[in-house]
Amino acid sequence: MESQATFYLDQPKPLVGGKIIGLARSGPNADPHQDEFFGFVIKFPNGKTKTLLLLSDDEGNAPGSFEIINED
């Protein structure tokens, strides 16, 4: 049985090798009480791009959080 961590680490594998070229936002929602989502635009060596939006959970019903770790 696959672990939960392995499942989630497999999701972004198609993004490996891409380069972050910009920041993304979902734009205002029809419901003014709903937050926007944010994330990254990623460009691949073949010229195609994908947008990664950060979610708080799998349902995607709230914007997420992140931590940046310096590995100097």
GITA-V908341 format. One record per helix or strand of 2 or more residues. SS is the DSSP state (A for helix, B for strand). FROM is the first residue (numbers start at 1). TO is the last residue. Records with the same first field share a line. If there is no record, write none. Layout:
SS->FROM-TO / FROM-TO
This chain:
A->4-15
B->19-25 / 38-43 / 49-55
